[in-house]
């Protein structure tokens, strides 16, 4: 019986790149003949993201695309909640709608899970010998600081807590009680999976093709402060982590 990878894509104003990332996903051949389920959640985009998705879906019926739309903008985390809830695959990975992460590397994250040694795999931009676009010094310092702070409260030794590429066994990610609706998703999900007894978390090196703000990058300094708050909230004060 075939296994399936659910690829959850939160999309907001991504009309220019959504077809490009879908092309990359379509071209990927997954190990063990694992099938693909693409779940796109349009977080009430103001541009023609919806038209671009529907057109692509019509032109590429061989790619299993499930499309959902929020009637009002709620944030990346909220879009991820919707996508995770709708996933039916054996495994779930988060994929941004831009081109910063390469779907060709899905198999790198899949192997530890398929081989039966991992339940969750993070793709780190700060380890391994794969290509990384050189961009913002203070962003890299911020990412490393947030990862360090997160590790203090989770007792993990991650190198990249803020990475987009996180892969989970579906039953694990769907069992979590998730609340954060914006970019607080990353520290929240990390804190909550760390509390699961016997969880096996792995990290693998991935490449990173970052965008500038002129190219559409959305995260800002306010999100960094929110991340610090979420690390403290879910690492110290919040006790509920399962549904």
PEJO-V469457 format. One record per pair of residues at least 4 apart in sequence whose C-alpha atoms are under 7 Angstrom apart, sorted by sequence separation. I is the first residue (numbers start at 1). J is the second residue. D is the distance in Angstrom with one decimal. If there is no record, write none. Layout:
i:I j:J d:D
i:I j:J d:D
This chain:
i:14 j:18 d:5.6
i:17 j:21 d:6.4
i:18 j:22 d:6.2
i:19 j:23 d:6.1
i:20 j:24 d:6.4
i:21 j:25 d:6.3
i:22 j:26 d:6.0
i:23 j:27 d:6.3
i:24 j:28 d:6.5
i:30 j:34 d:5.5
i:45 j:49 d:6.3
i:48 j:52 d:6.2
i:49 j:53 d:6.2
i:50 j:54 d:6.2
i:51 j:55 d:6.0
i:52 j:56 d:6.1
i:53 j:57 d:6.1
i:54 j:58 d:6.2
i:55 j:59 d:6.2
i:56 j:60 d:5.9
i:57 j:61 d:6.0
i:74 j:78 d:5.8
i:75 j:79 d:6.5
i:76 j:80 d:6.2
i:77 j:81 d:6.2
i:78 j:82 d:6.4
i:79 j:83 d:6.3
i:80 j:84 d:5.9
i:81 j:85 d:6.1
i:82 j:86 d:6.3
i:83 j:87 d:6.2
i:106 j:110 d:6.1
i:107 j:111 d:6.1
i:110 j:114 d:6.0
i:111 j:115 d:5.8
i:112 j:116 d:6.4
i:113 j:117 d:5.9
i:136 j:140 d:6.5
i:137 j:141 d:6.4
i:138 j:142 d:5.9
i:139 j:143 d:6.1
i:140 j:144 d:6.2
i:141 j:145 d:6.1
i:142 j:146 d:6.1
i:143 j:147 d:6.1
i:144 j:148 d:6.0
i:145 j:149 d:6.1
i:146 j:150 d:6.0
i:147 j:151 d:6.0
i:148 j:152 d:6.4
i:149 j:153 d:6.9
i:150 j:154 d:6.1
i:151 j:155 d:5.2
i:168 j:172 d:6.6
i:169 j:173 d:6.7
i:170 j:174 d:6.0
i:171 j:175 d:6.0
i:172 j:176 d:6.9
i:180 j:184 d:5.4
i:181 j:185 d:6.9
i:184 j:188 d:6.2
i:185 j:189 d:5.9
i:186 j:190 d:6.2
i:187 j:191 d:6.0
i:188 j:192 d:6.2
i:189 j:193 d:6.1
i:190 j:194 d:6.2
i:191 j:195 d:6.8
i:211 j:215 d:5.6
i:212 j:216 d:6.6
i:213 j:217 d:4.5
i:219 j:223 d:6.3
i:220 j:224 d:6.8
i:221 j:225 d:6.6
i:222 j:226 d:6.3
i:223 j:227 d:6.1
i:224 j:228 d:6.5
i:225 j:229 d:6.4
i:226 j:230 d:6.1
i:227 j:231 d:6.1
i:228 j:232 d:6.4
i:229 j:233 d:6.0
i:230 j:234 d:5.8
i:231 j:235 d:5.5
i:232 j:236 d:5.6
i:233 j:237 d:5.1
i:234 j:238 d:4.9
i:112 j:117 d:5.5
i:113 j:118 d:4.6
i:151 j:156 d:4.9
i:168 j:173 d:6.1
i:180 j:185 d:5.3
i:211 j:216 d:6.7
i:212 j:217 d:5.7
i:213 j:218 d:6.8
i:233 j:238 d:5.8
i:112 j:118 d:5.3
i:113 j:119 d:5.9
i:151 j:157 d:5.9
i:211 j:217 d:5.6
i:151 j:158 d:6.8
i:57 j:65 d:6.6
i:147 j:158 d:6.9
i:109 j:121 d:5.9
i:147 j:159 d:6.5
i:147 j:160 d:5.9
i:109 j:123 d:6.8
i:147 j:161 d:5.0
i:144 j:160 d:7.0
i:143 j:162 d:6.5
i:162 j:186 d:5.7
i:44 j:69 d:6.5
i:161 j:186 d:6.8
i:38 j:64 d:6.0
i:39 j:65 d:5.9
i:40 j:66 d:6.2
i:41 j:67 d:6.2
i:42 j:68 d:6.2
i:43 j:69 d:6.1
i:44 j:70 d:5.3
i:161 j:187 d:6.9
i:37 j:64 d:5.3
i:38 j:65 d:4.7
i:39 j:66 d:4.8
i:40 j:67 d:5.0
i:41 j:68 d:4.8
i:42 j:69 d:4.7
i:43 j:70 d:5.0
i:44 j:71 d:5.8
i:36 j:64 d:6.7
i:37 j:65 d:6.3
i:38 j:66 d:6.0
i:39 j:67 d:6.0
i:40 j:68 d:6.2
i:41 j:69 d:5.5
i:42 j:70 d:6.2
i:44 j:72 d:5.3
i:5 j:34 d:6.7
i:11 j:40 d:6.9
i:43 j:72 d:6.9
i:44 j:73 d:5.0
i:4 j:34 d:5.3
i:5 j:35 d:6.1
i:6 j:36 d:6.1
i:7 j:37 d:6.0
i:8 j:38 d:6.3
i:9 j:39 d:6.0
i:10 j:40 d:6.0
i:11 j:41 d:5.9
i:12 j:42 d:6.0
i:43 j:73 d:5.2
i:3 j:34 d:5.1
i:4 j:35 d:4.5
i:5 j:36 d:5.0
i:6 j:37 d:4.6
i:7 j:38 d:4.8
i:8 j:39 d:4.8
i:9 j:40 d:4.7
i:10 j:41 d:5.0
i:11 j:42 d:4.8
i:12 j:43 d:5.5
i:43 j:74 d:6.5
i:2 j:34 d:6.2
i:3 j:35 d:6.2
i:4 j:36 d:5.5
i:5 j:37 d:6.0
i:6 j:38 d:5.9
i:7 j:39 d:5.9
i:8 j:40 d:6.1
i:9 j:41 d:6.2
i:10 j:42 d:6.2
i:11 j:43 d:6.0
i:12 j:44 d:6.8
i:13 j:45 d:4.9
i:15 j:47 d:6.8
i:43 j:75 d:6.8
i:2 j:35 d:6.9
i:4 j:37 d:6.7
i:6 j:39 d:6.9
i:10 j:43 d:7.0
i:12 j:45 d:4.9
i:13 j:46 d:6.2
i:15 j:48 d:5.6
i:126 j:159 d:6.4
i:13 j:47 d:5.5
i:15 j:49 d:4.1
i:126 j:160 d:6.6
i:14 j:49 d:5.6
i:124 j:159 d:6.5
i:125 j:160 d:6.6
i:13 j:49 d:5.8
i:43 j:79 d:6.1
i:124 j:160 d:5.2
i:15 j:52 d:5.9
i:19 j:56 d:6.7
i:26 j:63 d:6.5
i:150 j:187 d:6.9
i:154 j:191 d:5.9
i:41 j:79 d:5.6
i:124 j:163 d:6.4
i:123 j:163 d:6.6
i:154 j:194 d:5.9
i:183 j:223 d:6.2
i:187 j:227 d:6.3
i:41 j:83 d:6.3
i:123 j:165 d:5.1
i:184 j:226 d:6.4
i:188 j:230 d:6.2
i:40 j:83 d:7.0
i:122 j:165 d:6.0
i:123 j:166 d:6.3
i:184 j:227 d:5.3
i:187 j:230 d:6.2
i:188 j:231 d:6.8
i:191 j:234 d:6.0
i:39 j:83 d:6.0
i:122 j:166 d:4.6
i:187 j:231 d:5.6
i:191 j:235 d:5.9
i:121 j:166 d:5.9
i:122 j:167 d:6.4
i:121 j:167 d:5.1
i:184 j:230 d:6.1
i:188 j:234 d:6.1
i:120 j:167 d:5.6
i:121 j:168 d:6.6
i:120 j:168 d:4.5
i:119 j:168 d:6.1
i:120 j:169 d:6.6
i:192 j:241 d:5.4
i:119 j:169 d:5.7
i:37 j:89 d:7.0
i:109 j:167 d:6.8
i:177 j:241 d:5.1
i:176 j:241 d:5.7
i:177 j:242 d:4.8
i:10 j:76 d:6.2
i:176 j:242 d:4.5
i:177 j:243 d:4.8
i:175 j:242 d:5.7
i:176 j:243 d:5.7
i:96 j:164 d:7.0
i:175 j:243 d:5.8
i:10 j:79 d:5.4
i:95 j:164 d:6.6
i:10 j:80 d:6.1
i:94 j:164 d:6.2
i:95 j:165 d:6.5
i:94 j:165 d:5.7
i:8 j:80 d:6.9
i:93 j:165 d:6.6
i:94 j:166 d:5.9
i:93 j:166 d:5.6
i:94 j:167 d:6.9
i:93 j:167 d:4.3
i:8 j:83 d:5.5
i:28 j:103 d:6.9
i:92 j:167 d:5.5
i:93 j:168 d:6.5
i:132 j:207 d:5.5
i:133 j:208 d:6.2
i:8 j:84 d:6.8
i:21 j:97 d:6.4
i:28 j:104 d:5.7
i:31 j:107 d:6.3
i:91 j:167 d:6.9
i:92 j:168 d:5.2
i:130 j:206 d:6.1
i:131 j:207 d:5.0
i:132 j:208 d:4.6
i:133 j:209 d:5.2
i:21 j:98 d:6.7
i:30 j:107 d:6.1
i:91 j:168 d:5.6
i:92 j:169 d:6.3
i:128 j:205 d:4.6
i:130 j:207 d:4.9
i:131 j:208 d:6.5
i:132 j:209 d:5.9
i:133 j:210 d:5.9
i:21 j:99 d:6.3
i:25 j:103 d:5.7
i:91 j:169 d:4.5
i:92 j:170 d:5.6
i:127 j:205 d:4.9
i:128 j:206 d:6.9
i:18 j:97 d:5.6
i:24 j:103 d:6.3
i:90 j:169 d:6.2
i:91 j:170 d:4.9
i:124 j:203 d:6.4
i:17 j:97 d:6.9
i:18 j:98 d:6.7
i:90 j:170 d:5.5
i:119 j:199 d:6.5
i:120 j:200 d:6.4
i:121 j:201 d:5.8
i:122 j:202 d:6.3
i:123 j:203 d:5.8
i:124 j:204 d:5.8
i:125 j:205 d:6.2
i:6 j:87 d:5.9
i:17 j:98 d:5.8
i:89 j:170 d:6.7
i:119 j:200 d:5.2
i:120 j:201 d:4.8
i:121 j:202 d:4.7
i:122 j:203 d:4.7
i:123 j:204 d:5.1
i:124 j:205 d:4.9
i:125 j:206 d:5.5
i:150 j:231 d:5.7
i:154 j:235 d:6.6
i:6 j:88 d:6.8
i:118 j:200 d:5.0
i:119 j:201 d:6.1
i:120 j:202 d:6.3
i:121 j:203 d:5.4
i:122 j:204 d:6.4
i:123 j:205 d:5.7
i:124 j:206 d:5.7
i:125 j:207 d:6.1
i:146 j:228 d:6.8
i:153 j:235 d:5.2
i:6 j:89 d:5.0
i:14 j:97 d:6.5
i:118 j:201 d:5.8
i:123 j:206 d:5.5
i:125 j:208 d:6.2
i:5 j:89 d:5.2
i:14 j:98 d:7.0
i:118 j:202 d:6.2
i:4 j:89 d:4.6
i:5 j:90 d:6.1
i:6 j:91 d:6.0
i:7 j:92 d:6.0
i:8 j:93 d:6.2
i:9 j:94 d:6.4
i:4 j:90 d:5.4
i:5 j:91 d:4.8
i:6 j:92 d:4.7
i:7 j:93 d:5.1
i:8 j:94 d:5.1
i:9 j:95 d:5.0
i:10 j:96 d:6.3
i:11 j:97 d:5.7
i:3 j:90 d:6.0
i:4 j:91 d:6.6
i:5 j:92 d:5.8
i:6 j:93 d:6.4
i:7 j:94 d:6.1
i:8 j:95 d:5.9
i:9 j:96 d:5.6
i:10 j:97 d:6.6
i:7 j:95 d:6.4
i:9 j:97 d:6.0
i:85 j:174 d:6.5
i:84 j:174 d:6.6
i:109 j:204 d:6.7
i:105 j:206 d:7.0
i:77 j:180 d:5.8
i:78 j:181 d:4.3
i:77 j:181 d:4.0
i:78 j:182 d:6.7
i:76 j:181 d:6.2
i:77 j:182 d:4.5
i:75 j:181 d:5.3
i:76 j:182 d:4.9
i:77 j:183 d:6.1
i:101 j:207 d:6.9
i:74 j:181 d:6.5
i:75 j:182 d:4.6
i:76 j:183 d:6.3
i:101 j:208 d:5.5
i:77 j:185 d:5.3
i:100 j:208 d:5.7
i:101 j:209 d:6.2
i:100 j:209 d:4.3
i:99 j:209 d:6.8
i:100 j:210 d:4.8
i:100 j:211 d:6.6
